[in-house]
Amino acid sequence: MNTPFLSFDERAAINGGRWFSALSAPLKHDILRCAYVERYRDGELIAARGEQPEAWLGCAKGALRVGSSYSSSKHSTLRYLEPGTWLGDVSILDGDCHTHDVYAHGSCTIVCVGKADFKRIRAQHVELCEALLRRNAQHIRTLYGRLEDLNTLPLRVRLAKQLLQLVRRHGVPAYGHPNEVRIGIHLAQESLAQLLGASRQRVNMELKSLERDNVVRIQQQGLIVRNHAALLQMVGQSVALAA
């Protein structure tokens, strides 16, 4: 049922987001007071590249696939956003269009704050401006880090780092295996390859190698991380070698 209200779990996801949870109570109240809720089925377009933004968006359920579509069958994937994350503020702030497409990955619930309300809240709360600056500065640091990884790290280490990020953002306990974690979004190997800037064939070879080493398990339902410590060790060794 397409109810206009957030469920308990959806509200908890918004309030529990790392960025949003750090805001003051009055600011969070003003944001949610004027927000409205939209729900999307898997694969539905939420925001289109080249279009003017209508609202500031927060993910309350599911995942958001951010990328670019070139035809009905060809697309690229830059990242997946987890519940509790917000997007669209940059396009509202600079008055330009969306730079990428945003699709629902699974069943999604989105909290929307209209452009006019966003600007009004920003004018009333200096705190929001400072919080957005800090968050976008962190995004820039992350982008530079990804570019550096692409140019300096072998694919196996980049894959380990990406799996650790996916576990942190989308990990759920693996049923019947208390020490293992399942990546809670279905991720095609082509999409994973796009995240890593590599071919699907090379990524598949690395995944098979990790599976032989009992680090991951590949299932139709999704990837299972069996040895979190081994992934951390791969990333740690790469940092030590770079130093």
SEKE-50989 format. One line per 4 residues: their letters; for each residue x, z, y of N, C-alpha, C, O. Coordinates in Angstrom, 1 decimal, decimal comma. Layout:
<sites>
A	X:Z:Y:X:Z:Y:X:Z:Y:X:Z:Y; ...
</sites>
This chain:
<sites>
MNTP	0,8:0,0:-1,2:0,0:0,0:0,0:0,9:0,0:1,2:1,8:0,8:1,3; 0,6:-0,9:2,2:1,4:-1,0:3,4:1,0:0,0:4,4:0,4:-0,3:5,5; 1,3:1,3:4,2:0,9:2,4:5,1:1,8:2,3:6,3:3,0:2,0:6,2; 1,2:2,6:7,5:2,0:2,6:8,7:2,9:3,8:8,9:3,6:4,0:10,0
FLSF	2,9:4,7:8,0:3,7:6,0:8,1:4,8:6,0:7,1:4,7:5,4:6,0; 5,8:6,7:7,4:6,9:6,9:6,5:6,6:8,0:5,5:5,9:9,0:5,7; 7,0:7,7:4,2:6,9:8,7:3,2:7,9:9,8:3,4:8,7:9,7:4,3; 7,7:10,9:2,6:8,7:12,0:2,8:10,1:11,5:2,5:11,0:11,9:3,2
DERA	10,3:10,7:1,4:11,7:10,3:1,1:12,2:9,3:2,2:13,4:9,3:2,5; 11,3:8,5:2,7:11,8:7,5:3,8:12,2:8,3:5,0:13,2:7,9:5,7; 11,4:9,3:5,4:11,8:10,1:6,6:13,1:10,8:6,4:13,9:10,9:7,3; 13,2:11,3:5,1:14,5:12,0:4,8:15,7:11,1:4,9:16,8:11,5:5,3
AING	15,5:9,8:4,5:16,6:8,9:4,6:17,0:8,6:6,0:18,2:8,5:6,3; 16,0:8,5:6,9:16,3:8,2:8,3:17,0:9,5:8,9:18,1:9,4:9,5; 16,4:10,6:8,7:17,0:11,9:9,3:18,3:12,2:8,7:19,1:12,9:9,3; 18,6:11,8:7,4:19,8:12,1:6,8:21,0:11,1:7,0:22,1:11,3:6,6
GRWF	20,7:10,0:7,7:21,7:9,1:8,1:22,8:9,7:8,9:22,5:10,5:9,8; 24,1:9,4:8,6:25,2:10,1:9,2:25,2:10,0:10,7:25,4:11,0:11,4; 24,9:8,8:11,2:24,9:8,6:12,7:23,7:9,3:13,3:23,8:10,0:14,3; 22,5:9,0:12,8:21,3:9,6:13,3:21,2:11,1:13,3:20,7:11,7:14,2
SALS	21,7:11,7:12,2:21,6:13,1:12,0:22,4:13,9:13,0:22,2:15,0:13,3; 23,4:13,2:13,6:24,3:13,8:14,6:23,7:13,8:16,0:24,2:14,5:16,9; 22,6:13,1:16,2:22,0:13,1:17,5:21,2:14,4:17,8:20,9:15,2:16,8; 21,0:14,7:19,0:20,3:15,9:19,4:18,8:15,8:19,0:18,3:14,7:18,8
APLK	18,2:17,0:18,8:16,7:17,0:18,3:15,8:16,3:19,3:15,0:15,5:18,9; 16,0:16,5:20,7:15,1:15,8:21,6:15,3:14,3:21,5:14,3:13,5:21,6; 16,5:13,8:21,4:16,7:12,3:21,3:16,1:11,8:20,0:15,4:10,7:20,0; 16,3:12,4:18,9:15,7:12,0:17,6:14,2:11,9:17,7:13,5:11,0:17,2
HDIL	13,6:13,0:18,4:12,2:13,0:18,5:11,7:11,8:19,4:10,7:11,2:19,0; 12,3:11,5:20,5:11,9:10,4:21,3:12,0:9,1:20,6:11,2:8,2:20,8; 13,1:8,9:19,8:13,2:7,7:19,1:12,1:7,5:18,1:11,5:6,4:18,0; 11,8:8,5:17,3:10,8:8,4:16,2:9,4:8,4:16,7:8,5:7,9:16,1
RCAY	9,2:9,0:17,9:7,9:9,1:18,5:7,3:7,7:18,8:6,1:7,5:18,7; 8,2:6,8:19,3:7,7:5,5:19,7:7,9:4,4:18,6:7,7:3,2:18,8; 8,4:4,8:17,4:8,8:3,9:16,4:7,5:3,5:15,6:6,6:4,2:15,5; 7,6:2,3:15,0:6,5:1,8:14,1:7,2:1,3:12,8:8,4:1,1:12,8
VERY	6,4:1,2:11,8:7,0:1,0:10,4:6,6:-0,4:9,9:5,4:-0,8:10,1; 7,5:-1,1:9,4:7,3:-2,4:8,7:7,9:-2,4:7,3:8,9:-1,8:7,1; 7,2:-3,0:6,4:7,7:-3,1:5,0:7,9:-4,5:4,5:7,1:-5,4:4,9; 8,9:-4,7:3,8:9,3:-6,1:3,3:9,5:-6,1:1,8:10,0:-5,2:1,2
RDGE	9,1:-7,2:1,2:9,4:-7,5:-0,2:10,8:-8,0:-0,3:11,4:-8,5:0,6; 11,3:-7,9:-1,5:12,7:-8,4:-1,8:12,9:-9,9:-1,4:12,0:-10,7:-1,7; 13,9:-10,1:-0,6:14,2:-11,5:-0,2:13,6:-11,9:1,1:13,9:-13,0:1,6; 12,7:-11,1:1,6:12,0:-11,5:2,9:13,0:-11,4:4,1:13,8:-10,5:4,1
LIAA	12,8:-12,3:5,0:13,6:-12,3:6,2:13,1:-11,3:7,2:11,9:-11,2:7,5; 14,1:-10,5:7,7:13,7:-9,4:8,6:14,1:-9,8:10,0:13,4:-9,5:11,0; 15,3:-10,4:10,2:15,8:-10,9:11,5:16,5:-12,1:11,3:17,3:-12,3:10,3; 16,4:-13,1:12,2:17,0:-14,4:12,0:18,1:-14,7:13,0:17,9:-14,4:14,2
RGEQ	19,2:-15,2:12,5:20,3:-15,6:13,4:19,8:-16,6:14,4:19,0:-17,6:14,1; 20,2:-16,4:15,7:19,8:-17,3:16,7:18,5:-16,9:17,5:18,2:-17,5:18,5; 17,8:-15,9:16,9:16,6:-15,5:17,6:16,8:-14,3:18,4:17,7:-13,5:18,2; 16,0:-14,1:19,5:16,1:-12,9:20,3:15,5:-11,7:19,6:14,5:-11,8:18,9
PEAW	16,2:-10,6:19,7:15,7:-9,4:19,0:14,4:-8,9:19,6:14,3:-8,9:20,9; 13,5:-8,4:18,8:12,3:-7,8:19,3:12,3:-6,3:19,2:11,6:-5,6:19,9; 13,2:-5,8:18,4:13,2:-4,3:18,2:14,6:-3,9:17,6:15,4:-4,7:17,1; 14,9:-2,6:17,8:16,0:-1,9:17,2:15,5:-1,4:15,8:14,4:-0,9:15,7
LGCA	16,3:-1,6:14,8:15,8:-1,5:13,4:16,6:-0,4:12,7:17,8:-0,3:12,8; 15,9:0,5:12,0:16,5:1,5:11,1:16,0:1,3:9,7:14,8:1,2:9,5; 16,9:1,3:8,7:16,6:1,2:7,3:16,2:2,5:6,7:17,0:3,4:6,7; 14,9:2,6:6,2:14,4:3,8:5,7:14,3:3,8:4,1:14,2:4,8:3,5
KGAL	14,4:2,6:3,6:14,3:2,4:2,1:14,8:1,1:1,7:14,7:0,1:2,5; 15,5:1,0:0,6:16,0:-0,3:0,1:17,4:-0,5:0,7:18,1:0,4:1,1; 17,8:-1,8:0,8:19,0:-2,2:1,3:18,8:-3,5:2,2:17,9:-4,3:1,9; 19,7:-3,7:3,2:19,6:-4,9:4,0:20,8:-5,7:3,8:21,9:-5,3:3,9
RVGS	20,5:-7,0:3,4:21,6:-7,9:3,2:21,9:-8,7:4,5:21,0:-9,4:5,0; 23,1:-8,5:5,1:23,5:-9,2:6,3:24,4:-10,3:6,0:25,4:-10,2:5,4; 24,0:-11,5:6,5:24,8:-12,7:6,3:24,3:-13,9:7,1:23,7:-13,7:8,1; 24,6:-15,1:6,5:24,1:-16,3:7,2:23,6:-17,2:6,1:24,1:-17,3:5,0
SYSS	22,5:-17,9:6,4:21,9:-18,9:5,5:22,1:-20,3:6,1:21,9:-20,6:7,2; 22,6:-21,2:5,2:22,9:-22,6:5,6:21,8:-23,5:5,1:21,7:-24,7:5,6; 21,1:-23,2:4,0:20,0:-24,0:3,5:19,2:-23,0:2,7:19,4:-21,8:2,6; 18,2:-23,6:2,0:17,3:-22,7:1,2:18,1:-22,2:-0,1:17,6:-21,2:-0,7
SKHS	19,2:-22,7:-0,4:19,9:-22,3:-1,6:21,3:-21,8:-1,3:22,0:-21,3:-2,2; 21,8:-22,0:-0,1:23,2:-21,6:0,2:23,2:-20,5:1,3:22,6:-20,7:2,3; 23,9:-19,4:1,0:24,0:-18,4:2,0:25,3:-17,6:1,8:25,9:-17,6:0,7; 25,7:-16,9:2,8:26,9:-16,0:2,7:26,5:-14,6:3,0:25,5:-14,4:3,7
TLRY	27,2:-13,6:2,4:26,9:-12,2:2,5:28,1:-11,5:3,1:29,2:-11,6:2,6; 27,8:-10,8:4,2:28,9:-10,0:4,9:28,9:-8,6:4,5:30,0:-8,0:4,3; 27,7:-8,0:4,3:27,6:-6,6:3,9:26,2:-6,2:3,5:25,3:-7,0:3,8; 26,1:-5,1:2,9:24,8:-4,5:2,6:24,7:-3,2:3,3:25,6:-2,3:3,2
LEPG	23,5:-3,0:4,0:23,3:-1,7:4,7:22,4:-0,8:3,9:21,4:-1,3:3,4; 22,7:0,4:3,9:22,0:1,4:3,1:21,0:2,1:4,0:21,0:2,0:5,2; 20,0:2,8:3,4:19,1:3,6:4,1:19,8:4,6:5,0:20,8:5,2:4,7; 19,2:4,8:6,2:19,8:5,6:7,2:20,7:4,9:8,3:21,1:5,5:9,3
TWLG	20,9:3,6:8,1:21,7:2,8:9,1:20,7:2,1:10,0:19,6:1,8:9,7; 21,3:1,8:11,2:20,5:1,1:12,3:21,3:-0,1:12,7:22,5:-0,2:12,6; 20,5:-1,1:13,1:21,1:-2,4:13,6:20,2:-3,0:14,6:19,1:-2,7:14,8; 20,8:-4,0:15,3:20,1:-4,8:16,3:20,3:-4,3:17,8:19,9:-5,0:18,7
DVSI	21,0:-3,2:17,9:21,2:-2,7:19,3:22,2:-3,5:20,1:22,0:-3,7:21,3; 23,2:-4,2:19,4:24,1:-5,0:20,2:23,4:-6,2:20,9:23,7:-6,5:22,0; 22,5:-6,8:20,1:21,8:-8,0:20,7:20,9:-7,6:21,8:20,7:-8,3:22,8; 20,3:-6,4:21,7:19,5:-5,9:22,8:20,4:-5,6:24,0:20,0:-5,9:25,2
LDGD	21,5:-4,9:23,8:22,4:-4,5:24,9:23,0:-5,7:25,7:23,0:-5,6:26,9; 23,4:-6,7:24,9:24,1:-7,8:25,6:23,1:-9,0:26,0:23,5:-9,9:26,6; 21,8:-8,8:25,6:20,8:-9,8:25,9:21,0:-11,1:25,1:20,3:-12,1:25,5; 21,8:-11,2:24,1:22,0:-12,4:23,4:21,2:-12,4:22,1:20,5:-11,4:21,8
CHTH	21,4:-13,4:21,3:20,6:-13,6:20,0:21,3:-12,8:18,9:22,4:-12,4:19,0; 20,5:-12,7:17,8:21,1:-12,1:16,6:22,2:-13,1:16,1:22,0:-14,3:16,1; 23,3:-12,5:15,7:24,4:-13,3:15,2:24,3:-13,6:13,7:25,0:-14,5:13,3; 23,5:-12,9:13,0:23,4:-13,1:11,5:21,9:-12,9:11,1:21,1:-12,3:11,8
DVYA	21,7:-13,4:9,9:20,4:-13,2:9,3:20,4:-11,8:8,6:21,4:-11,4:8,1; 19,2:-11,2:8,5:19,1:-9,9:7,8:17,9:-10,1:6,8:16,8:-10,4:7,2; 18,1:-9,9:5,5:17,1:-10,0:4,5:16,9:-8,7:3,8:17,8:-7,8:3,7; 15,7:-8,5:3,3:15,4:-7,3:2,5:16,1:-7,5:1,1:15,9:-8,6:0,5
HGSC	16,8:-6,5:0,6:17,4:-6,5:-0,7:16,7:-5,5:-1,5:17,0:-4,3:-1,4; 15,7:-5,9:-2,3:14,8:-4,9:-2,9:13,6:-4,7:-1,9:13,6:-5,3:-0,9; 12,8:-3,8:-2,3:11,6:-3,4:-1,5:12,2:-2,5:-0,3:12,8:-1,5:-0,6; 11,9:-2,9:0,9:12,5:-2,3:2,1:11,4:-1,7:3,0:10,4:-2,3:3,2
TIVC	11,8:-0,6:3,6:11,0:0,0:4,7:11,9:0,1:6,0:13,0:0,6:5,9; 11,4:-0,5:7,1:12,1:-0,5:8,3:11,4:0,2:9,4:10,2:0,1:9,6; 12,1:1,1:10,1:11,6:1,7:11,3:12,0:0,9:12,5:13,2:0,5:12,7; 11,1:0,5:13,3:11,3:-0,4:14,4:11,0:0,3:15,8:10,0:1,0:15,9
VGKA	12,0:0,2:16,7:11,8:0,7:18,1:11,8:-0,6:19,0:12,9:-1,2:19,1; 10,7:-0,9:19,6:10,6:-2,1:20,4:11,6:-2,1:21,5:12,2:-1,1:22,0; 12,0:-3,3:22,0:13,0:-3,5:22,9:12,8:-2,7:24,2:13,7:-2,1:24,7; 11,6:-2,7:24,7:11,3:-2,0:25,9:11,5:-0,5:25,7:12,0:0,2:26,6
DFKR	11,0:0,0:24,6:11,1:1,4:24,3:12,6:1,8:24,1:13,0:2,9:24,6; 13,4:1,0:23,5:14,8:1,2:23,3:15,5:1,3:24,7:16,3:2,3:24,9; 15,2:0,4:25,6:15,8:0,5:26,9:15,4:1,7:27,7:16,2:2,3:28,4; 14,1:2,1:27,5:13,6:3,3:28,2:14,3:4,5:27,7:14,8:5,4:28,5
IRAQ	14,4:4,7:26,4:15,1:5,8:25,8:16,6:5,9:26,2:17,1:6,9:26,5; 17,2:4,7:26,2:18,6:4,6:26,6:18,8:5,1:28,1:19,8:5,8:28,4; 17,8:4,8:29,0:17,9:5,2:30,4:17,7:6,7:30,5:18,2:7,3:31,4; 16,9:7,2:29,6:16,6:8,7:29,7:17,6:9,6:29,0:17,7:10,7:29,4
HVEL	18,4:9,0:28,1:19,3:9,8:27,3:20,7:9,2:27,4:21,0:8,2:26,7; 21,5:9,8:28,2:22,9:9,3:28,3:23,6:9,5:26,9:24,5:8,7:26,5; 23,1:10,5:26,2:23,7:10,8:24,8:23,6:9,5:23,9:24,5:9,3:23,1; 22,5:8,8:24,0:22,3:7,6:23,2:23,4:6,6:23,5:23,9:5,9:22,6
CEAL	23,7:6,3:24,8:24,7:5,4:25,2:26,1:5,8:24,6:26,8:4,9:24,0; 26,4:7,0:24,7:27,7:7,5:24,2:27,7:7,4:22,6:28,7:7,0:22,1; 26,6:7,7:22,0:26,6:7,6:20,5:26,7:6,2:20,0:27,4:5,9:19,0; 26,1:5,3:20,7:26,2:3,8:20,4:27,6:3,3:20,6:28,1:2,5:19,8
LRRN	28,2:3,8:21,7:29,6:3,3:21,9:30,5:3,8:20,8:31,3:3,0:20,3; 30,4:5,1:20,4:31,2:5,6:19,3:30,9:4,8:18,0:31,9:4,5:17,3; 29,7:4,6:17,7:29,4:3,9:16,5:29,9:2,5:16,5:30,5:2,0:15,5; 29,7:1,8:17,6:30,2:0,4:17,6:31,7:0,3:17,7:32,3:-0,7:17,2
AQHI	32,4:1,3:18,2:33,8:1,4:18,2:34,3:1,5:16,7:35,3:0,9:16,3; 33,6:2,4:16,0:33,9:2,5:14,6:33,7:1,2:13,8:34,5:0,9:12,9; 32,7:0,5:14,1:32,4:-0,8:13,5:33,6:-1,7:13,7:34,0:-2,5:12,8; 34,1:-1,7:15,0:35,2:-2,6:15,3:36,5:-2,2:14,5:37,2:-3,1:14,0
RTLY	36,7:-0,9:14,4:37,8:-0,4:13,6:37,7:-0,9:12,1:38,6:-1,3:11,5; 36,4:-0,8:11,6:36,2:-1,2:10,2:36,4:-2,7:10,0:37,0:-3,1:9,0; 36,0:-3,5:11,0:36,2:-4,9:11,0:37,7:-5,3:10,9:38,1:-6,1:10,1; 38,5:-4,6:11,8:39,9:-4,9:11,8:40,5:-4,4:10,5:41,4:-5,1:10,0
GRLE	40,0:-3,3:9,9:40,5:-2,9:8,6:40,3:-3,9:7,5:41,1:-4,2:6,7; 39,1:-4,5:7,5:38,7:-5,5:6,5:39,6:-6,7:6,7:40,0:-7,3:5,7; 39,9:-7,1:7,9:40,7:-8,3:8,1:42,1:-8,0:7,6:42,8:-8,9:7,0; 42,6:-6,8:7,9:43,9:-6,5:7,4:44,0:-6,5:5,9:45,0:-7,0:5,3
DLNT	43,0:-5,9:5,3:42,9:-5,9:3,8:42,9:-7,3:3,2:43,6:-7,6:2,2; 42,2:-8,2:3,9:42,1:-9,6:3,4:43,4:-10,2:3,4:43,7:-11,1:2,6; 44,3:-9,9:4,4:45,6:-10,5:4,5:46,7:-9,9:3,8:47,8:-10,5:3,6; 46,5:-8,6:3,4:47,6:-7,9:2,9:47,4:-7,3:1,5:48,4:-7,1:0,8
LPLR	46,2:-7,1:1,0:46,0:-6,5:-0,3:45,6:-7,5:-1,4:44,9:-8,4:-1,1; 46,1:-7,2:-2,6:45,7:-8,1:-3,7:44,2:-7,9:-4,0:43,6:-6,9:-3,6; 43,6:-8,9:-4,7:42,2:-8,8:-4,9:41,7:-7,6:-5,7:40,7:-7,0:-5,4; 42,5:-7,2:-6,7:42,1:-6,0:-7,5:42,0:-4,8:-6,6:41,0:-4,0:-6,8
VRLA	42,8:-4,6:-5,6:42,7:-3,4:-4,7:41,5:-3,6:-3,8:40,8:-2,6:-3,5; 41,3:-4,8:-3,3:40,1:-5,0:-2,4:38,8:-4,8:-3,2:37,9:-4,2:-2,6; 38,8:-5,2:-4,4:37,7:-4,9:-5,3:37,4:-3,4:-5,5:36,3:-2,9:-5,4; 38,5:-2,7:-5,7:38,4:-1,2:-5,9:37,9:-0,6:-4,6:37,0:0,3:-4,7
KQLL	38,3:-1,0:-3,5:37,8:-0,4:-2,2:36,4:-0,7:-2,0:35,6:0,1:-1,6; 36,0:-2,0:-2,3:34,6:-2,4:-2,2:33,7:-1,6:-3,1:32,6:-1,2:-2,7; 34,1:-1,4:-4,4:33,3:-0,6:-5,3:33,2:0,8:-4,8:32,1:1,4:-5,0; 34,2:1,4:-4,3:34,1:2,8:-3,8:33,1:2,8:-2,6:32,4:3,8:-2,5
QLVR	33,1:1,8:-1,8:32,2:1,8:-0,6:30,7:1,7:-1,2:29,8:2,4:-0,7; 30,5:0,8:-2,1:29,2:0,6:-2,7:28,7:1,9:-3,4:27,5:2,2:-3,3; 29,6:2,6:-4,1:29,2:3,8:-4,7:28,8:4,9:-3,7:27,8:5,6:-3,8; 29,6:5,0:-2,6:29,3:5,9:-1,5:27,9:5,6:-0,9:27,2:6,5:-0,5
RHGV	27,6:4,4:-0,7:26,4:4,0:0,1:25,2:3,8:-0,8:24,1:4,1:-0,4; 25,4:3,4:-2,0:24,3:3,0:-2,9:24,4:3,6:-4,3:23,6:3,2:-5,2; 25,3:4,5:-4,5:25,4:5,1:-5,8:24,3:6,0:-6,3:23,8:6,8:-5,5; 23,9:5,9:-7,5:23,0:6,8:-8,1:23,5:7,2:-9,5:24,3:6,5:-10,1
PAYG	23,1:8,4:-10,0:23,6:8,9:-11,3:23,2:7,9:-12,4:22,1:7,4:-12,4; 24,2:7,6:-13,3:23,9:6,7:-14,4:23,1:7,5:-15,5:23,6:8,6:-15,9; 22,0:7,0:-15,9:21,1:7,8:-16,8:21,9:8,0:-18,2:22,4:7,1:-18,8; 21,9:9,3:-18,5:22,6:9,6:-19,8:24,1:9,8:-19,8:24,7:10,1:-20,8
HPNE	24,7:9,5:-18,6:26,1:9,6:-18,4:26,4:10,3:-17,2:26,6:9,7:-16,1; 26,5:11,7:-17,2:26,6:12,5:-16,0:27,9:12,2:-15,2:27,9:12,6:-14,0; 28,9:11,7:-15,8:30,2:11,5:-15,1:30,3:10,0:-14,5:31,3:9,7:-14,0; 29,3:9,2:-14,7:29,3:7,9:-14,3:28,3:7,6:-13,2:27,3:8,4:-13,0
VRIG	28,5:6,6:-12,4:27,7:6,3:-11,2:27,3:4,8:-11,3:28,1:4,0:-11,4; 26,0:4,6:-11,1:25,5:3,2:-11,1:25,3:2,8:-9,6:24,8:3,5:-8,8; 25,8:1,6:-9,3:25,6:1,0:-8,0:24,1:0,6:-7,9:23,7:-0,3:-8,7; 23,4:1,2:-7,0:21,9:1,2:-7,1:21,3:-0,1:-6,5:20,1:-0,1:-6,4
IHLA	22,1:-1,1:-6,1:21,5:-2,4:-5,7:22,0:-3,4:-6,7:23,2:-3,4:-7,1; 21,1:-4,3:-7,0:21,6:-5,4:-7,9:22,4:-6,4:-7,1:22,0:-7,0:-6,1; 23,7:-6,6:-7,5:24,6:-7,4:-6,8:25,1:-8,5:-7,6:25,9:-8,3:-8,6; 24,7:-9,7:-7,3:25,2:-10,9:-8,0:26,7:-11,0:-7,8:27,2:-10,7:-6,7
QESL	27,4:-11,5:-8,8:28,9:-11,7:-8,6:29,3:-12,6:-7,5:30,3:-12,5:-6,9; 28,4:-13,6:-7,2:28,6:-14,5:-6,1:28,6:-13,7:-4,8:29,5:-14,0:-3,9; 27,7:-12,8:-4,6:27,6:-12,0:-3,4:28,8:-11,0:-3,3:29,4:-10,9:-2,2; 29,2:-10,4:-4,4:30,4:-9,6:-4,4:31,6:-10,4:-4,0:32,5:-9,9:-3,3
AQLL	31,7:-11,6:-4,5:32,8:-12,4:-4,2:32,9:-12,7:-2,7:33,9:-12,8:-2,1; 31,7:-13,0:-2,1:31,6:-13,2:-0,7:32,1:-12,0:0,1:32,7:-12,1:1,2; 31,7:-10,8:-0,3:32,1:-9,6:0,4:33,7:-9,5:0,4:34,2:-8,9:1,3; 34,3:-10,0:-0,7:35,7:-9,9:-0,9:36,5:-11,0:-0,4:37,8:-11,0:-0,3
GASR	35,8:-12,1:0,0:36,6:-13,3:0,5:37,3:-14,0:-0,7:38,4:-14,4:-0,5; 36,7:-14,0:-1,8:37,4:-14,6:-3,0:36,4:-15,4:-3,8:35,2:-15,4:-3,5; 36,9:-16,2:-4,8:36,0:-17,0:-5,6:35,3:-16,1:-6,6:35,8:-15,0:-7,0; 34,1:-16,6:-7,1:33,4:-15,8:-8,1:34,2:-15,7:-9,4:34,1:-14,7:-10,1
QRVN	34,9:-16,8:-9,7:35,7:-16,8:-11,0:36,8:-15,7:-10,9:37,0:-15,0:-11,9; 37,5:-15,6:-9,8:38,5:-14,6:-9,7:38,0:-13,2:-9,7:38,6:-12,3:-10,4; 36,9:-13,0:-9,0:36,2:-11,6:-9,1:35,8:-11,3:-10,5:35,9:-10,1:-10,9; 35,2:-12,3:-11,2:34,8:-12,0:-12,5:35,9:-11,6:-13,4:35,8:-10,7:-14,3
MELK	37,1:-12,3:-13,3:38,3:-11,9:-14,0:38,7:-10,5:-13,8:39,1:-9,7:-14,7; 38,7:-10,1:-12,5:39,1:-8,7:-12,2:38,1:-7,7:-12,7:38,5:-6,6:-13,2; 36,8:-8,0:-12,6:35,8:-7,1:-13,2:36,0:-6,9:-14,7:35,9:-5,8:-15,2; 36,2:-8,0:-15,4:36,5:-7,9:-16,8:37,7:-7,1:-17,1:37,7:-6,4:-18,1
SLER	38,7:-7,2:-16,3:39,9:-6,4:-16,5:39,6:-5,0:-16,3:40,1:-4,1:-17,1; 38,9:-4,6:-15,3:38,5:-3,2:-15,0:37,6:-2,7:-16,1:37,7:-1,5:-16,5; 36,8:-3,6:-16,7:35,9:-3,1:-17,8:36,8:-2,9:-19,1:36,5:-1,9:-19,8; 37,8:-3,7:-19,3:38,7:-3,4:-20,5:39,4:-2,1:-20,3:39,8:-1,4:-21,3
DNVV	39,7:-1,8:-19,0:40,4:-0,5:-18,7:39,5:0,7:-18,6:39,9:1,8:-18,3; 38,2:0,5:-19,0:37,2:1,6:-19,0:37,0:2,1:-17,6:36,6:3,3:-17,4; 37,2:1,3:-16,5:37,0:1,8:-15,2:35,5:1,5:-14,7:34,9:2,3:-14,0; 35,0:0,3:-15,2:33,6:0,0:-14,9:32,9:-0,5:-16,2:33,6:-0,8:-17,2
RIQQ	31,6:-0,6:-16,1:30,9:-1,2:-17,2:29,9:-2,2:-16,5:29,2:-1,8:-15,6; 29,9:-3,4:-17,0:29,0:-4,5:-16,5:27,7:-4,5:-17,3:27,8:-4,8:-18,5; 26,6:-4,3:-16,6:25,3:-4,4:-17,2:24,4:-5,3:-16,4:24,7:-5,6:-15,2; 23,3:-5,8:-17,0:22,3:-6,6:-16,3:21,7:-5,8:-15,2:21,4:-6,4:-14,1
QGLI	21,5:-4,5:-15,4:20,9:-3,7:-14,3:21,8:-3,4:-13,2:21,4:-2,9:-12,1; 23,1:-3,7:-13,3:24,1:-3,5:-12,2:25,4:-2,9:-12,8:25,5:-2,6:-13,9; 26,3:-2,7:-11,9:27,6:-2,2:-12,2:27,6:-0,7:-12,4:26,9:0,0:-11,6; 28,3:-0,2:-13,4:28,5:1,2:-13,6:29,9:1,5:-13,4:30,8:0,9:-14,0
VRNH	30,2:2,5:-12,5:31,6:3,0:-12,3:31,8:4,1:-13,2:31,1:5,2:-13,1; 32,7:4,0:-14,2:33,0:5,0:-15,2:34,1:5,9:-14,8:34,1:7,1:-15,2; 35,0:5,4:-14,0:36,2:6,2:-13,7:36,5:6,1:-12,2:37,2:5,2:-11,7; 35,9:6,9:-11,4:36,0:7,0:-10,0:37,4:7,2:-9,6:37,9:6,7:-8,6
AALL	38,1:8,1:-10,3:39,4:8,5:-9,9:40,4:7,3:-10,1:41,4:7,2:-9,3; 40,2:6,5:-11,0:41,0:5,3:-11,2:40,9:4,4:-10,0:42,0:3,8:-9,6; 39,7:4,2:-9,5:39,6:3,3:-8,3:40,3:4,0:-7,1:41,0:3,3:-6,4; 40,2:5,3:-7,0:40,9:6,0:-5,9:42,4:5,8:-6,0:43,1:5,6:-5,0
QMVG	42,9:5,9:-7,2:44,3:5,8:-7,5:44,8:4,4:-7,1:45,9:4,2:-6,5; 44,0:3,3:-7,4:44,4:2,0:-7,1:44,5:1,8:-5,5:45,5:1,2:-5,0; 43,5:2,3:-4,8:43,6:2,3:-3,4:44,7:3,1:-2,8:45,4:2,6:-1,9; 44,9:4,3:-3,4:46,0:5,1:-2,9:47,3:4,6:-3,1:48,2:4,7:-2,2
QSVA	47,5:3,9:-4,2:48,8:3,3:-4,5:49,1:2,1:-3,5:50,2:1,9:-3,1; 48,0:1,4:-3,2:48,2:0,3:-2,2:48,6:0,8:-0,8:49,5:0,2:-0,2; 48,1:1,9:-0,4:48,4:2,5:0,9:49,9:3,0:0,8:50,6:2,8:1,8; 50,3:3,6:-0,3:51,7:4,1:-0,4:52,7:2,9:-0,4:53,7:3,1:0,2
LAA	52,3:1,8:-1,0:53,2:0,7:-1,0:53,3:0,1:0,4:54,4:-0,4:0,8; 52,2:0,0:1,1:52,2:-0,5:2,4:53,0:0,3:3,4:53,7:-0,2:4,3; 53,0:1,6:3,2:53,8:2,5:4,0:55,3:2,4:3,8:56,1:3,0:4,4
</sites>
